[in-house]
C-alpha cells in the first residue's frame, strides 16, 4: 500500500528571517576575519589553521578534518606558516610516526592578535545582557547538535 507523499512545510517568515540574519552574521564575520588575516599577511585559511594550532598541536589529518579540506592542502599551509616561524612540526609523543603541527610562541602571539582584532561579533555581543548571551549560546549549541 502506497503511503501519501508529504510535502515539506514551507518555513514561516520568522524562520526565514532568522536564517537570513545568520547568513549575514556569518558573511560579516568572514569578511572581518579575512581583513584581519590580511593585516598579518596571512590568507584566511592560514589564519584559521594558526588559530586552531594556538589551542593545541594537531596532526595534519585532524587539521584537514577541522578545516574541511584535503590533507595535501594542509601540508602546503603548514609549510608556508613554518617558513615564517609561526608553526613547527614535532613528533607526536604517543606515536613517533605521526608529526604534529604546533604554533610557535610567535604563532600564538599572531593568533591572539587576530582574535583581538575581531570586533564585529564581540562588540555587539557585549551590548547584550548575560542572560541574552547565555540564551543565544544555548540556542546556537542546540542548532549545531541537531544539524
C-alpha positions as CSV (number, residue, x, y, z in Angstrom):
1,X,0.0,0.0,0.0
2,X,1.4,3.3,-1.0
3,X,1.8,6.0,1.6
4,X,0.9,9.5,0.7
5,X,3.8,11.8,0.0
6,X,4.1,14.6,2.3
7,X,5.5,17.9,1.0
8,X,7.9,19.6,3.3
9,X,6.3,22.5,5.1
10,X,7.5,25.9,3.9
11,X,9.4,27.7,6.7
12,X,7.5,30.5,8.3
13,X,8.5,34.2,7.8
14,X,10.3,34.3,11.2
15,X,12.4,31.2,10.4
16,X,13.3,32.7,7.0
17,X,14.3,36.0,8.6
18,X,16.5,34.2,11.2
19,X,18.2,32.2,8.5
20,X,18.9,35.4,6.6
21,X,20.3,37.1,9.7
22,X,22.5,34.1,10.5
23,X,23.8,34.3,6.9
24,X,24.5,38.0,7.3
25,X,26.4,37.5,10.6
26,X,28.5,34.7,9.0
27,X,29.3,36.8,5.9
28,X,30.4,39.8,8.1
29,X,32.4,37.6,10.4
30,X,34.3,36.0,7.4
31,X,34.8,39.4,5.8
32,X,36.3,40.8,9.0
33,X,38.4,37.6,9.5
34,X,39.8,37.9,6.0
35,X,40.7,41.5,6.7
36,X,42.4,40.7,10.0
37,X,44.3,37.9,8.3
38,X,45.5,40.2,5.5
39,X,46.7,42.6,8.2
40,X,49.1,39.9,9.2
41,X,50.0,39.0,5.6
42,X,48.0,35.7,6.0
43,X,45.3,34.1,3.9
44,X,42.1,33.2,5.7
45,X,43.0,29.5,5.6
46,X,46.4,30.2,7.1
47,X,44.8,32.3,9.9
48,X,42.2,29.6,10.7
49,X,44.9,26.9,10.8
50,X,47.1,29.1,13.1
51,X,44.1,29.8,15.4
52,X,43.4,26.1,15.7
53,X,47.1,25.3,16.4
54,X,47.3,28.1,19.0
55,X,44.8,26.0,21.1
56,X,46.7,22.7,20.8
57,X,49.1,20.8,18.5
58,X,47.3,18.7,15.9
59,X,48.2,16.0,13.4
60,X,47.7,17.0,9.7
61,X,44.8,14.6,9.3
62,X,42.9,16.2,12.1
63,X,43.7,19.7,10.8
64,X,42.3,18.7,7.4
65,X,39.1,17.4,9.1
66,X,38.6,20.5,11.1
67,X,39.3,22.8,8.1
68,X,37.2,20.6,5.8
69,X,39.9,20.3,3.2
70,X,42.4,17.9,1.7
71,X,45.4,16.8,3.8
72,X,47.7,18.0,0.9
73,X,46.3,21.5,1.2
74,X,47.0,21.5,5.0
75,X,50.6,20.4,4.3
76,X,51.1,23.4,2.0
77,X,49.6,25.8,4.5
78,X,51.7,24.4,7.3
79,X,54.8,24.7,5.1
80,X,54.2,28.4,4.5
81,X,53.5,29.1,8.1
82,X,56.6,27.1,9.2
83,X,58.7,29.1,6.8
84,X,57.5,32.3,8.6
85,X,58.3,30.8,12.0
86,X,54.7,30.7,13.1
87,X,54.3,26.9,13.1
88,X,56.6,24.0,13.7
89,X,56.4,20.2,13.2
90,X,57.2,17.9,16.1
91,X,56.8,14.2,16.7
92,X,53.6,13.0,18.4
93,X,54.7,11.8,21.9
94,X,52.1,8.9,21.7
95,X,53.1,7.8,18.1
96,X,56.5,8.7,16.8
97,X,55.4,8.0,13.2
98,X,52.9,10.9,13.4
99,X,54.0,14.5,13.1
100,X,52.1,17.2,14.9
101,X,51.8,20.8,13.7
102,X,52.1,23.3,16.6
103,X,52.1,27.0,16.9
104,X,55.3,28.6,17.9
105,X,55.4,31.4,20.5
106,X,55.3,33.9,17.7
107,X,52.4,32.0,16.1
108,X,50.4,32.1,19.3
109,X,51.1,35.8,19.5
110,X,49.8,36.4,16.0
111,X,46.8,34.2,16.7
112,X,46.0,36.3,19.8
113,X,46.4,39.4,17.8
114,X,44.0,38.1,15.1
115,X,41.4,37.3,17.8
116,X,41.8,40.7,19.4
117,X,41.2,42.4,16.1
118,X,37.8,40.7,15.5
119,X,35.5,43.3,16.9
120,X,32.4,42.6,14.8
121,X,30.9,39.9,16.9
122,X,32.5,40.9,20.2
123,X,31.2,44.4,20.4
124,X,27.6,43.7,19.6
125,X,27.6,40.7,22.0
126,X,28.9,42.9,24.8
127,X,25.7,45.0,24.4
128,X,23.6,42.0,25.3
129,X,22.8,41.1,28.9
130,X,24.5,38.0,30.3
131,X,21.1,36.2,30.1
132,X,20.7,37.1,26.4
133,X,24.2,35.8,25.7
134,X,23.5,32.6,27.5
135,X,20.3,32.1,25.6
136,X,22.0,32.8,22.3
137,X,24.8,30.5,23.1
138,X,22.4,27.7,24.2
139,X,20.3,28.2,21.0
140,X,23.4,28.0,18.8
141,X,24.7,24.9,20.6
142,X,21.3,23.2,20.1
143,X,21.2,24.1,16.4
144,X,24.7,22.7,15.9
145,X,23.9,19.5,17.8
146,X,20.8,18.8,15.8
147,X,22.4,19.6,12.5
